[in-house]
Amino acid sequence: MTEAHRLTNGRVFTGRRLVRAVLMEDGRITATGSEEEVARAAPTGATVYDLDGHLVLPGLIDAHLHIAELTRSREGLTLEGVGSISDLLERLRGWADSHPTSAVVGRGWHVEQFREGRAPERTDLDRAVADRPVVLYHASGHAVAVNSRALEAAGFDRSVPDPPGGRVGRNSDGTPTGLLYEEAMRPVASIALAAFPPEPAAIARTLAFVGSYGLTTVATMNTGPEELEALRALANAQALPIRVRAYVRLPFADAFSPSGLELSRKDGFWGIPGVKAFADGAFGPRTAWLSEPYADAPGESGVSVGEEGELLSALSRASERGLVPAVHAIGDRALERTARVLEAIARPDRLRGRIEHAALTPPSVLPALDRVRPALVVQPGFVWSDFWLSRRLGAERSRWAYAFRTLADRGHLLAGSSDAPYDPVDPWRGLAACVARRDPFGRSANPDPSESLPAEEAVVLYSVGAGLALGEPDLGTLEVGARADLVRTGVTDLARALALGASAVQETWVDGRPVPLSRGSYGEQSPSL
């Protein structure tokens, strides 16, 4: 028996146009248009919903976040908004006292927010917790501060050299400070995993929370075997509240058989479209790979993660198996390398590759991107969060950070995302940052108004564009044939919806059915402006 729902008397943005009504049958859009057109197409017995003039949007898509890490952030020790090292230590002691048995793992600190103007080191952390490992991830996820126990467990001492693609913070005598960058973080990752293994029930809670923002599909990046198995268990139990696409951590891809990397499922809630690789780090810890040194650290120009030949070989093998390459590249020099690699493995019969972040795109980089034309998966919320960026790069270079209008005008496919938990998961914050380059406090990584996007185009980033970046043109649109994923708001126009943010969301529908809202149950994520 057909399950049909007719939404009428509304303002429905399909991702391409505004219509008054939409018809959903068995999880697909079967008609859009005027009241009369949709009524004629509706089968007998279709349920009718009066939208009372309110706005409906395509289901929002976050094309790049980290579900396991977001779960740990929500249910573990969060350091977002901590304003000093002394405050961090106080929060660390409190968490350790209430969780006395396992390693302490936290995330979210940012040196730009610390009154001391420096990062926490092992000697600081030892004063708070000395009897077990402490692993505290930087807000970007590209650096970590650990105590002496964690350094010892990871095997770091004065004699251990920096690994390829990584850096160990050291005192003048060569002893490790407890700060680890990029590939140097790998030895402590097992400590974090053991303390907070991905559990299906906790991940389901996170996905329900994410869905409450109007997100109907998310792509979880750099997925390891443990997270993959937890998500697969939820998919097999038909317990995924929203759609999930996993991009497997590149070093693990070769270990899976083709059946272990199934690309889709019949119900459309689960899939593994690609692999995730890295070319560099992040602006915060100065590990994004730049063509010129950092303005506030003339002796540093970032970290190149991995060798170009190795990256080319690994991504070529993955592409031959039908897995789309998604390469993290933030700095301009990393972007140039990534463009070369993607150009070398491109084939007419393969889905386009992705570049994650594509944050610094000066004119010198644009010709290389124009040749390859990968999907550019950007994080509009970083325009607000990285308000300190001009200190890192200087005003002239930061003008080309998060240059969305420039990239769109050159015909590039842009997809919106949050990179949560490294920035708030709330897509409405990202939408607002697309339109208003300055945050509510007047701050911006690149305030140039010429890089702003109109509101409807911003929505397209988080809907149509993100669906195309996933290789699924039936996601992120409400045109005929698309999957029936949508957001019903309680307002009549998009400007009002952006002003209200997530509170404008009244219902999230996935596969033609509303899913329960859960943000009130678990607490809202702080905006970290």
KELUM-215834 format. One record per residue (C-alpha): residue number from 1; residue in one letter; chain; z, x, y. Coordinates in pm, whole numbers, padded with zeros to 5 digits. Layout:
# KELUM-215834
(NUM; "A"; "A"; (Z; X; Y));
...
# end
This chain:
# KELUM-215834
(1; "M"; "A"; (00000; 00000; 00000));
(2; "T"; "A"; (-00096; 00137; 00342));
(3; "E"; "A"; (00188; 00226; 00578));
(4; "A"; "A"; (00057; 00145; 00925));
(5; "H"; "A"; (00219; 00168; 01267));
(6; "R"; "A"; (00058; 00063; 01595));
(7; "L"; "A"; (00202; 00207; 01915));
(8; "T"; "A"; (00101; -00003; 02211));
(9; "N"; "A"; (00157; -00043; 02587));
(10; "G"; "A"; (00210; 00326; 02646));
(11; "R"; "A"; (00070; 00639; 02804));
(12; "V"; "A"; (-00044; 00849; 02510));
(13; "F"; "A"; (-00165; 01203; 02579));
(14; "T"; "A"; (-00373; 01298; 02276));
(15; "G"; "A"; (-00402; 01662; 02377));
(16; "R"; "A"; (-00738; 01586; 02535));
(17; "R"; "A"; (-00707; 01254; 02722));
(18; "L"; "A"; (-00475; 00969; 02811));
(19; "V"; "A"; (-00501; 00643; 02615));
(20; "R"; "A"; (-00294; 00326; 02597));
(21; "A"; "A"; (-00241; 00286; 02223));
(22; "V"; "A"; (-00257; 00470; 01890));
(23; "L"; "A"; (-00272; 00363; 01525));
(24; "M"; "A"; (-00117; 00561; 01239));
(25; "E"; "A"; (-00193; 00493; 00873));
(26; "D"; "A"; (-00037; 00686; 00585));
(27; "G"; "A"; (00054; 00978; 00805));
(28; "R"; "A"; (-00279; 01013; 00988));
(29; "I"; "A"; (-00412; 00898; 01323));
(30; "T"; "A"; (-00681; 00638; 01255));
(31; "A"; "A"; (-00747; 00496; 01601));
(32; "T"; "A"; (-00673; 00577; 01965));
(33; "G"; "A"; (-00789; 00409; 02281));
(34; "S"; "A"; (-00733; 00084; 02465));
(35; "E"; "A"; (-00497; -00190; 02348));
(36; "E"; "A"; (-00791; -00398; 02230));
(37; "E"; "A"; (-00966; -00114; 02042));
(38; "V"; "A"; (-00655; -00015; 01851));
(39; "A"; "A"; (-00556; -00378; 01777));
(40; "R"; "A"; (-00899; -00443; 01625));
(41; "A"; "A"; (-00866; -00135; 01403));
(42; "A"; "A"; (-00514; -00216; 01281));
(43; "P"; "A"; (-00473; -00359; 00931));
(44; "T"; "A"; (-00287; -00684; 00873));
(45; "G"; "A"; (00087; -00624; 00858));
(46; "A"; "A"; (00090; -00307; 01070));
(47; "T"; "A"; (00424; -00252; 01242));
(48; "V"; "A"; (00390; -00281; 01620));
(49; "Y"; "A"; (00596; -00064; 01857));
(50; "D"; "A"; (00599; -00154; 02226));
(51; "L"; "A"; (00622; 00174; 02420));
(52; "D"; "A"; (00713; -00011; 02741));
(53; "G"; "A"; (00483; 00216; 02942));
(54; "H"; "A"; (00649; 00536; 02823));
(55; "L"; "A"; (00479; 00867; 02759));
(56; "V"; "A"; (00386; 00986; 02409));
(57; "L"; "A"; (00282; 01347; 02343));
(58; "P"; "A"; (00142; 01522; 02036));
(59; "G"; "A"; (00413; 01672; 01819));
(60; "L"; "A"; (00510; 02003; 01979));
(61; "I"; "A"; (00454; 02323; 01785));
(62; "D"; "A"; (00646; 02649; 01812));
(63; "A"; "A"; (00396; 02905; 01687));
(64; "H"; "A"; (00645; 03194; 01666));
(65; "L"; "A"; (01017; 03181; 01594));
(66; "H"; "A"; (01257; 03309; 01328));
(67; "I"; "A"; (01428; 03037; 01128));
(68; "A"; "A"; (01671; 03254; 00932));
(69; "E"; "A"; (01772; 03446; 01244));
(70; "L"; "A"; (01806; 03126; 01444));
(71; "T"; "A"; (02031; 02989; 01170));
(72; "R"; "A"; (02249; 03300; 01183));
(73; "S"; "A"; (02262; 03278; 01560));
(74; "R"; "A"; (02365; 02912; 01558));
(75; "E"; "A"; (02622; 02945; 01281));
(76; "G"; "A"; (02738; 03301; 01340));
(77; "L"; "A"; (02866; 03517; 01625));
(78; "T"; "A"; (02661; 03454; 01938));
(79; "L"; "A"; (02673; 03695; 02232));
(80; "E"; "A"; (02441; 03506; 02466));
(81; "G"; "A"; (02560; 03513; 02824));
(82; "V"; "A"; (02828; 03778; 02766));
(83; "G"; "A"; (02870; 03953; 03101));
(84; "S"; "A"; (03041; 04279; 03010));
(85; "I"; "A"; (03124; 04508; 02722));
(86; "S"; "A"; (03491; 04413; 02753));
(87; "D"; "A"; (03398; 04044; 02719));
(88; "L"; "A"; (03182; 04131; 02419));
(89; "L"; "A"; (03473; 04310; 02253));
(90; "E"; "A"; (03701; 04014; 02315));
(91; "R"; "A"; (03451; 03776; 02154));
(92; "L"; "A"; (03403; 04021; 01868));
(93; "R"; "A"; (03779; 04039; 01799));
(94; "G"; "A"; (03808; 03663; 01803));
(95; "W"; "A"; (03528; 03620; 01552));
(96; "A"; "A"; (03662; 03894; 01325));
(97; "D"; "A"; (04012; 03741; 01327));
(98; "S"; "A"; (03876; 03403; 01218));
(99; "H"; "A"; (03638; 03555; 00961));
(100; "P"; "A"; (03847; 03829; 00802));
(101; "T"; "A"; (03652; 03915; 00487));
(102; "S"; "A"; (03290; 04007; 00557));
(103; "A"; "A"; (03089; 04231; 00786));
(104; "V"; "A"; (03063; 04103; 01142));
(105; "V"; "A"; (02708; 04023; 01247));
(106; "G"; "A"; (02618; 03894; 01592));
(107; "R"; "A"; (02324; 03878; 01827));
(108; "G"; "A"; (02228; 03810; 02186));
(109; "W"; "A"; (02377; 04088; 02402));
(110; "H"; "A"; (02170; 04222; 02689));
(111; "V"; "A"; (02250; 04531; 02890));
(112; "E"; "A"; (02094; 04373; 03201));
(113; "Q"; "A"; (02381; 04122; 03197));
(114; "F"; "A"; (02662; 04378; 03155));
(115; "R"; "A"; (02871; 04476; 03453));
(116; "E"; "A"; (02901; 04826; 03309));
(117; "G"; "A"; (02521; 04871; 03320));
(118; "R"; "A"; (02508; 05029; 02974));
(119; "A"; "A"; (02480; 04925; 02610));
(120; "P"; "A"; (02782; 04899; 02377));
(121; "E"; "A"; (02828; 05199; 02148));
(122; "R"; "A"; (03013; 05260; 01822));
(123; "T"; "A"; (03323; 05390; 02000));
(124; "D"; "A"; (03344; 05061; 02191));
(125; "L"; "A"; (03299; 04850; 01880));
(126; "D"; "A"; (03549; 05059; 01682));
(127; "R"; "A"; (03819; 04956; 01928));
(128; "A"; "A"; (03763; 04592; 01833));
(129; "V"; "A"; (03683; 04618; 01460));
(130; "A"; "A"; (03722; 04943; 01268));
(131; "D"; "A"; (03791; 04827; 00913));
(132; "R"; "A"; (03448; 04684; 00823));
(133; "P"; "A"; (03089; 04706; 00942));
(134; "V"; "A"; (02986; 04551; 01274));
(135; "V"; "A"; (02617; 04487; 01344));
(136; "L"; "A"; (02529; 04338; 01684));
(137; "Y"; "A"; (02163; 04274; 01761));
(138; "H"; "A"; (02020; 04304; 02111));
(139; "A"; "A"; (01879; 03981; 02260));
(140; "S"; "A"; (01526; 04102; 02183));
(141; "G"; "A"; (01600; 04183; 01818));
(142; "H"; "A"; (01451; 04529; 01870));
(143; "A"; "A"; (01777; 04723; 01902));
(144; "V"; "A"; (02118; 04701; 01744));
(145; "A"; "A"; (02466; 04831; 01824));
(146; "V"; "A"; (02682; 04915; 01522));
(147; "N"; "A"; (03032; 05055; 01468));
(148; "S"; "A"; (03122; 05368; 01273));
(149; "R"; "A"; (03167; 05179; 00945));
(150; "A"; "A"; (02814; 05040; 00968));
(151; "L"; "A"; (02671; 05382; 01056));
(152; "E"; "A"; (02847; 05531; 00756));
(153; "A"; "A"; (02727; 05253; 00526));
(154; "A"; "A"; (02370; 05303; 00647));
(155; "G"; "A"; (02388; 05678; 00592));
(156; "F"; "A"; (02346; 05788; 00952));
(157; "D"; "A"; (02497; 06112; 01072));
(158; "R"; "A"; (02395; 06404; 01292));
(159; "S"; "A"; (02167; 06550; 01024));
(160; "V"; "A"; (01953; 06238; 00972));
(161; "P"; "A"; (01630; 06255; 01177));
(162; "D"; "A"; (01474; 05964; 01358));
(163; "P"; "A"; (01253; 05764; 01119));
(164; "P"; "A"; (00884; 05714; 01195));
(165; "G"; "A"; (00851; 05426; 01440));
(166; "G"; "A"; (01221; 05426; 01522));
(167; "R"; "A"; (01485; 05599; 01729));
(168; "V"; "A"; (01855; 05675; 01684));
(169; "G"; "A"; (02066; 05685; 01998));
(170; "R"; "A"; (02250; 06019; 02015));
(171; "N"; "A"; (02511; 06198; 02222));
(172; "S"; "A"; (02434; 06540; 02367));
(173; "D"; "A"; (02564; 06707; 02050));
(174; "G"; "A"; (02332; 06497; 01829));
(175; "T"; "A"; (02592; 06259; 01687));
(176; "P"; "A"; (02472; 05896; 01666));
(177; "T"; "A"; (02601; 05667; 01940));
(178; "G"; "A"; (02569; 05356; 01726));
(179; "L"; "A"; (02252; 05236; 01898));
(180; "L"; "A"; (01950; 05201; 01670));
(181; "Y"; "A"; (01597; 05107; 01774));
(182; "E"; "A"; (01301; 04957; 01586));
(183; "E"; "A"; (01251; 05112; 01239));
(184; "A"; "A"; (01589; 05286; 01263));
(185; "M"; "A"; (01747; 04940; 01229));
(186; "R"; "A"; (01621; 04887; 00874));
(187; "P"; "A"; (01915; 05059; 00697));
(188; "V"; "A"; (02164; 04814; 00854));
(189; "A"; "A"; (01952; 04504; 00787));
(190; "S"; "A"; (02100; 04472; 00438));
(191; "I"; "A"; (02448; 04445; 00592));
(192; "A"; "A"; (02337; 04150; 00805));
(193; "L"; "A"; (02160; 03987; 00511));
(194; "A"; "A"; (02464; 04016; 00286));
(195; "A"; "A"; (02691; 03867; 00552));
(196; "F"; "A"; (02457; 03573; 00627));
(197; "P"; "A"; (02210; 03513; 00341));
(198; "P"; "A"; (01956; 03238; 00408));
(199; "E"; "A"; (02098; 02920; 00254));
(200; "P"; "A"; (01878; 02610; 00218));
(201; "A"; "A"; (02143; 02372; 00354));
(202; "A"; "A"; (02201; 02580; 00667));
(203; "I"; "A"; (01828; 02622; 00724));
(204; "A"; "A"; (01778; 02246; 00688));
(205; "R"; "A"; (02041; 02192; 00959));
(206; "T"; "A"; (01856; 02432; 01187));
(207; "L"; "A"; (01523; 02261; 01127));
(208; "A"; "A"; (01673; 01922; 01205));
(209; "F"; "A"; (01816; 02066; 01526));
(210; "V"; "A"; (01477; 02214; 01617));
(211; "G"; "A"; (01305; 01881; 01549));
(212; "S"; "A"; (01533; 01707; 01795));
(213; "Y"; "A"; (01348; 01887; 02077));
(214; "G"; "A"; (01021; 01721; 01979));
(215; "L"; "A"; (00905; 02015; 01766));
(216; "T"; "A"; (00720; 01887; 01460));
(217; "T"; "A"; (00585; 02219; 01328));
(218; "V"; "A"; (00725; 02571; 01349));
(219; "A"; "A"; (00592; 02906; 01235));
(220; "T"; "A"; (00868; 03135; 01112));
(221; "M"; "A"; (00771; 03499; 01148));
(222; "N"; "A"; (00845; 03821; 00963));
(223; "T"; "A"; (00973; 03617; 00669));
(224; "G"; "A"; (01149; 03810; 00394));
(225; "P"; "A"; (01181; 03710; 00027));
(226; "E"; "A"; (01525; 03549; 00068));
(227; "E"; "A"; (01419; 03323; 00356));
(228; "L"; "A"; (01095; 03244; 00176));
(229; "E"; "A"; (01280; 03127; -00134));
(230; "A"; "A"; (01521; 02912; 00069));
(231; "L"; "A"; (01232; 02743; 00247));
(232; "R"; "A"; (01042; 02698; -00078));
(233; "A"; "A"; (01348; 02532; -00232));
(234; "L"; "A"; (01364; 02286; 00057));
(235; "A"; "A"; (00991; 02218; 00027));
(236; "N"; "A"; (01015; 02156; -00349));
(237; "A"; "A"; (01303; 01915; -00288));
(238; "Q"; "A"; (01099; 01743; -00013));
(239; "A"; "A"; (01390; 01821; 00219));
(240; "L"; "A"; (01201; 01983; 00508));
(241; "P"; "A"; (01251; 01755; 00810));
(242; "I"; "A"; (00957; 01913; 00998));
(243; "R"; "A"; (00657; 02123; 00901));
(244; "V"; "A"; (00712; 02495; 00842));
(245; "R"; "A"; (00456; 02773; 00822));
(246; "A"; "A"; (00579; 03115; 00712));
(247; "Y"; "A"; (00422; 03450; 00804));
(248; "V"; "A"; (00545; 03698; 00546));
(249; "R"; "A"; (00678; 04038; 00646));
(250; "L"; "A"; (00385; 04271; 00584));
(251; "P"; "A"; (00557; 04522; 00350));
(252; "F"; "A"; (00645; 04237; 00110));
(253; "A"; "A"; (00300; 04076; 00095));
(254; "D"; "A"; (00166; 04301; -00181));
(255; "A"; "A"; (00466; 04216; -00401));
(256; "F"; "A"; (00373; 03848; -00428));
(257; "S"; "A"; (00120; 03711; -00670));
(258; "P"; "A"; (-00144; 03473; -00530));
(259; "S"; "A"; (00051; 03180; -00677));
(260; "G"; "A"; (00364; 03307; -00504));
(261; "L"; "A"; (00188; 03294; -00169));
(262; "E"; "A"; (00045; 02944; -00196));
(263; "L"; "A"; (-00127; 02865; 00128));
(264; "S"; "A"; (-00055; 02493; 00142));
(265; "R"; "A"; (00107; 02201; -00029));
(266; "K"; "A"; (-00023; 01853; -00084));
(267; "D"; "A"; (00230; 01699; 00155));
(268; "G"; "A"; (00142; 01939; 00436));
(269; "F"; "A"; (00503; 02027; 00516));
(270; "W"; "A"; (00493; 02382; 00384));
(271; "G"; "A"; (00249; 02670; 00389));
(272; "I"; "A"; (00214; 03048; 00405));
(273; "P"; "A"; (-00085; 03120; 00627));
(274; "G"; "A"; (-00038; 03488; 00704));
(275; "V"; "A"; (00152; 03813; 00738));
(276; "K"; "A"; (00348; 03966; 01025));
(277; "A"; "A"; (00315; 04328; 01134));
(278; "F"; "A"; (00440; 04537; 01428));
(279; "A"; "A"; (00271; 04770; 01673));
(280; "D"; "A"; (00566; 04826; 01908));
(281; "G"; "A"; (00902; 04693; 02028));
(282; "A"; "A"; (01027; 04510; 02338));
(283; "F"; "A"; (01074; 04560; 02711));
(284; "G"; "A"; (01454; 04516; 02703));
(285; "P"; "A"; (01538; 04829; 02499));
(286; "R"; "A"; (01230; 05011; 02640));
(287; "T"; "A"; (01054; 05019; 02304));
(288; "A"; "A"; (00742; 04825; 02407));
(289; "W"; "A"; (00464; 05087; 02389));
(290; "L"; "A"; (00313; 05151; 02733));
(291; "S"; "A"; (00019; 05357; 02854));
(292; "E"; "A"; (00242; 05497; 03132));
(293; "P"; "A"; (00619; 05567; 03136));
(294; "Y"; "A"; (00876; 05306; 03232));
(295; "A"; "A"; (00949; 05287; 03604));
(296; "D"; "A"; (01325; 05305; 03542));
(297; "A"; "A"; (01302; 05571; 03269));
(298; "P"; "A"; (01021; 05816; 03352));
(299; "G"; "A"; (01077; 06008; 03029));
(300; "E"; "A"; (01012; 05706; 02808));
(301; "S"; "A"; (00698; 05506; 02735));
(302; "G"; "A"; (00812; 05309; 02430));
(303; "V"; "A"; (00780; 05331; 02053));
(304; "S"; "A"; (00469; 05315; 01840));
(305; "V"; "A"; (00567; 05135; 01520));
(306; "G"; "A"; (00366; 05263; 01224));
(307; "E"; "A"; (00045; 05460; 01199));
(308; "E"; "A"; (-00283; 05294; 01291));
(309; "G"; "A"; (-00448; 05383; 00960));
(310; "E"; "A"; (-00162; 05242; 00757));
(311; "L"; "A"; (-00162; 04922; 00961));
(312; "L"; "A"; (-00537; 04885; 00918));
(313; "S"; "A"; (-00516; 04935; 00542));
(314; "A"; "A"; (-00227; 04692; 00490));
(315; "L"; "A"; (-00376; 04419; 00708));
(316; "S"; "A"; (-00715; 04459; 00541));
(317; "R"; "A"; (-00558; 04400; 00199));
(318; "A"; "A"; (-00375; 04094; 00330));
(319; "S"; "A"; (-00691; 03955; 00490));
(320; "E"; "A"; (-00881; 03992; 00163));
(321; "R"; "A"; (-00617; 03767; 00005));
(322; "G"; "A"; (-00672; 03500; 00269));
(323; "L"; "A"; (-00365; 03584; 00475));
(324; "V"; "A"; (-00410; 03586; 00852));
(325; "P"; "A"; (-00278; 03898; 01029));
(326; "A"; "A"; (-00026; 03834; 01306));
(327; "V"; "A"; (00057; 04157; 01491));
(328; "H"; "A"; (00345; 04201; 01734));
(329; "A"; "A"; (00216; 04384; 02042));
(330; "I"; "A"; (00394; 04367; 02379));
(331; "G"; "A"; (00300; 04681; 02571));
(332; "D"; "A"; (-00054; 04749; 02691));
(333; "R"; "A"; (-00098; 05054; 02469));
(334; "A"; "A"; (00014; 04855; 02164));
(335; "L"; "A"; (-00232; 04581; 02256));
(336; "E"; "A"; (-00520; 04827; 02267));
(337; "R"; "A"; (-00431; 04959; 01921));
(338; "T"; "A"; (-00392; 04609; 01780));
(339; "A"; "A"; (-00727; 04499; 01920));
(340; "R"; "A"; (-00895; 04795; 01747));
(341; "V"; "A"; (-00732; 04711; 01415));
(342; "L"; "A"; (-00817; 04342; 01430));
(343; "E"; "A"; (-01174; 04423; 01529));
(344; "A"; "A"; (-01207; 04655; 01231));
(345; "I"; "A"; (-01099; 04391; 00976));
(346; "A"; "A"; (-01270; 04089; 01134));
(347; "R"; "A"; (-01512; 03895; 00914));
(348; "P"; "A"; (-01714; 03581; 00995));
(349; "D"; "A"; (-01563; 03397; 00697));
(350; "R"; "A"; (-01200; 03469; 00793));
(351; "L"; "A"; (-00967; 03286; 01025));
(352; "R"; "A"; (-00910; 03464; 01355));
(353; "G"; "A"; (-00615; 03704; 01371));
(354; "R"; "A"; (-00318; 03660; 01601));
(355; "I"; "A"; (-00150; 03886; 01853));
(356; "E"; "A"; (00215; 03799; 01901));
(357; "H"; "A"; (00344; 03820; 02260));
(358; "A"; "A"; (00048; 03995; 02432));
(359; "A"; "A"; (00291; 04039; 02717));
(360; "L"; "A"; (00137; 04310; 02936));
(361; "T"; "A"; (-00235; 04256; 02992));
(362; "P"; "A"; (-00358; 04463; 03288));
(363; "P"; "A"; (-00733; 04465; 03361));
(364; "S"; "A"; (-00779; 04778; 03149));
(365; "V"; "A"; (-00678; 04587; 02833));
(366; "L"; "A"; (-00884; 04273; 02889));
(367; "P"; "A"; (-01223; 04402; 02763));
(368; "A"; "A"; (-01072; 04492; 02426));
(369; "L"; "A"; (-00914; 04147; 02393));
(370; "D"; "A"; (-01240; 03984; 02500));
(371; "R"; "A"; (-01428; 04156; 02219));
(372; "V"; "A"; (-01187; 04052; 01944));
(373; "R"; "A"; (-01065; 03714; 02076));
(374; "P"; "A"; (-00757; 03674; 01857));
(375; "A"; "A"; (-00518; 03385; 01913));
(376; "L"; "A"; (-00264; 03502; 02170));
(377; "V"; "A"; (00078; 03362; 02079));
(378; "V"; "A"; (00280; 03381; 02399));
(379; "Q"; "A"; (00638; 03297; 02500));
(380; "P"; "A"; (00637; 03123; 02840));
(381; "G"; "A"; (01018; 03121; 02849));
(382; "F"; "A"; (01008; 03500; 02885));
(383; "V"; "A"; (00870; 03451; 03237));
(384; "W"; "A"; (01218; 03331; 03326));
(385; "S"; "A"; (01430; 03532; 03082));
(386; "D"; "A"; (01273; 03869; 03172));
(387; "F"; "A"; (01344; 03827; 03544));
(388; "W"; "A"; (01449; 04195; 03551));
(389; "L"; "A"; (01107; 04316; 03434));
(390; "S"; "A"; (00990; 04462; 03765));
(391; "R"; "A"; (01273; 04716; 03738));
(392; "R"; "A"; (01135; 04827; 03401));
(393; "L"; "A"; (00766; 04830; 03491));
(394; "G"; "A"; (00745; 04839; 03870));
(395; "A"; "A"; (00594; 04560; 04079));
(396; "E"; "A"; (00231; 04664; 04028));
(397; "R"; "A"; (00246; 04655; 03648));
(398; "S"; "A"; (00472; 04351; 03619));
(399; "R"; "A"; (00203; 04154; 03805));
(400; "W"; "A"; (00011; 04159; 03473));
(401; "A"; "A"; (00301; 04042; 03259));
(402; "Y"; "A"; (00268; 03695; 03103));
(403; "A"; "A"; (-00062; 03643; 03285));
(404; "F"; "A"; (-00144; 03307; 03124));
(405; "R"; "A"; (-00394; 03182; 03382));
(406; "T"; "A"; (-00591; 03506; 03372));
(407; "L"; "A"; (-00612; 03495; 02993));
(408; "A"; "A"; (-00701; 03126; 02981));
(409; "D"; "A"; (-00973; 03168; 03243));
(410; "R"; "A"; (-01132; 03436; 03023));
(411; "G"; "A"; (-01153; 03181; 02742));
(412; "H"; "A"; (-00867; 03307; 02524));
(413; "L"; "A"; (-00684; 03073; 02290));
(414; "L"; "A"; (-00318; 03063; 02394));
(415; "A"; "A"; (-00042; 02920; 02175));
(416; "G"; "A"; (00309; 02852; 02299));
(417; "S"; "A"; (00627; 02961; 02127));
(418; "S"; "A"; (00989; 03060; 02189));
(419; "D"; "A"; (01059; 03363; 01966));
(420; "A"; "A"; (01397; 03197; 01900));
(421; "P"; "A"; (01670; 03306; 01863));
(422; "Y"; "A"; (01561; 03585; 02097));
(423; "D"; "A"; (01499; 03319; 02360));
(424; "P"; "A"; (01611; 02954; 02359));
(425; "V"; "A"; (01421; 02737; 02111));
(426; "D"; "A"; (01384; 02454; 02363));
(427; "P"; "A"; (01006; 02408; 02418));
(428; "W"; "A"; (01067; 02208; 02737));
(429; "R"; "A"; (01202; 02522; 02899));
(430; "G"; "A"; (00880; 02700; 02805));
(431; "L"; "A"; (00670; 02413; 02940));
(432; "A"; "A"; (00858; 02424; 03269));
(433; "A"; "A"; (00811; 02803; 03293));
(434; "C"; "A"; (00435; 02762; 03246));
(435; "V"; "A"; (00422; 02534; 03548));
(436; "A"; "A"; (00692; 02688; 03771));
(437; "R"; "A"; (00681; 03064; 03743));
(438; "R"; "A"; (01031; 03093; 03894));
(439; "D"; "A"; (01344; 02971; 03718));
(440; "P"; "A"; (01593; 02737; 03889));
(441; "F"; "A"; (01756; 03044; 04049));
(442; "G"; "A"; (01425; 03170; 04191));
(443; "R"; "A"; (01388; 03454; 03937));
(444; "S"; "A"; (01078; 03556; 03744));
(445; "A"; "A"; (00928; 03840; 03544));
(446; "N"; "A"; (00603; 03776; 03730));
(447; "P"; "A"; (00629; 03511; 04001));
(448; "D"; "A"; (00263; 03523; 04099));
(449; "P"; "A"; (00174; 03153; 04141));
(450; "S"; "A"; (-00188; 03220; 04044));
(451; "E"; "A"; (-00069; 03262; 03681));
(452; "S"; "A"; (00087; 02914; 03657));
(453; "L"; "A"; (-00066; 02637; 03445));
(454; "P"; "A"; (-00093; 02264; 03517));
(455; "A"; "A"; (00149; 02048; 03317));
(456; "E"; "A"; (-00110; 01904; 03078));
(457; "E"; "A"; (-00251; 02250; 03006));
(458; "A"; "A"; (00102; 02371; 02935));
(459; "V"; "A"; (00145; 02091; 02680));
(460; "V"; "A"; (-00182; 02199; 02518));
(461; "L"; "A"; (-00033; 02546; 02461));
(462; "Y"; "A"; (00246; 02389; 02255));
(463; "S"; "A"; (00020; 02142; 02075));
(464; "V"; "A"; (-00357; 02181; 02039));
(465; "G"; "A"; (-00355; 02556; 02103));
(466; "A"; "A"; (-00072; 02622; 01862));
(467; "G"; "A"; (-00240; 02413; 01591));
(468; "L"; "A"; (-00559; 02614; 01629));
(469; "A"; "A"; (-00362; 02940; 01617));
(470; "L"; "A"; (-00219; 02823; 01284));
(471; "G"; "A"; (-00570; 02750; 01159));
(472; "E"; "A"; (-00490; 02378; 01142));
(473; "P"; "A"; (-00688; 02179; 01399));
(474; "D"; "A"; (-00535; 01853; 01271));
(475; "L"; "A"; (-00195; 01958; 01408));
(476; "G"; "A"; (-00095; 01926; 01773));
(477; "T"; "A"; (-00337; 01645; 01858));
(478; "L"; "A"; (-00335; 01266; 01845));
(479; "E"; "A"; (-00709; 01224; 01805));
(480; "V"; "A"; (-00852; 01040; 01502));
(481; "G"; "A"; (-00802; 01232; 01178));
(482; "A"; "A"; (-00502; 01430; 01297));
(483; "R"; "A"; (-00165; 01428; 01130));
(484; "A"; "A"; (00059; 01162; 01282));
(485; "D"; "A"; (00313; 01392; 01447));
(486; "L"; "A"; (00427; 01286; 01793));
(487; "V"; "A"; (00701; 01283; 02055));
(488; "R"; "A"; (00805; 00953; 02213));
(489; "T"; "A"; (00970; 01007; 02550));
(490; "G"; "A"; (01178; 00773; 02762));
(491; "V"; "A"; (00977; 00834; 03080));
(492; "T"; "A"; (00639; 00723; 03208));
(493; "D"; "A"; (00482; 01050; 03324));
(494; "L"; "A"; (00468; 01416; 03234));
(495; "A"; "A"; (00613; 01543; 03561));
(496; "R"; "A"; (00928; 01338; 03500));
(497; "A"; "A"; (00943; 01456; 03138));
(498; "L"; "A"; (00930; 01822; 03247));
(499; "A"; "A"; (01198; 01759; 03508));
(500; "L"; "A"; (01431; 01605; 03248));
(501; "G"; "A"; (01347; 01854; 02975));
(502; "A"; "A"; (01467; 01789; 02621));
(503; "S"; "A"; (01668; 01486; 02730));
(504; "A"; "A"; (01337; 01304; 02780));
(505; "V"; "A"; (01283; 01302; 02402));
(506; "Q"; "A"; (01361; 00964; 02246));
(507; "E"; "A"; (01202; 01008; 01903));
(508; "T"; "A"; (01025; 01276; 01703));
(509; "W"; "A"; (00775; 01148; 01445));
(510; "V"; "A"; (00642; 01362; 01160));
(511; "D"; "A"; (00380; 01236; 00917));
(512; "G"; "A"; (00390; 00892; 01073));
(513; "R"; "A"; (00765; 00846; 01048));
(514; "P"; "A"; (01055; 00912; 01286));
(515; "V"; "A"; (01293; 01191; 01189));
(516; "P"; "A"; (01664; 01178; 01281));
(517; "L"; "A"; (01768; 01348; 01603));
(518; "S"; "A"; (02046; 01599; 01545));
(519; "R"; "A"; (02099; 01794; 01868));
(520; "G"; "A"; (02412; 01595; 01949));
(521; "S"; "A"; (02555; 01667; 01608));
(522; "Y"; "A"; (02523; 02043; 01627));
(523; "G"; "A"; (02545; 02118; 01998));
(524; "E"; "A"; (02275; 02215; 02238));
(525; "Q"; "A"; (02154; 02569; 02264));
(526; "S"; "A"; (02246; 02721; 02599));
(527; "P"; "A"; (01950; 02774; 02831));
(528; "S"; "A"; (02017; 03146; 02906));
(529; "L"; "A"; (01837; 03126; 03238));
# end
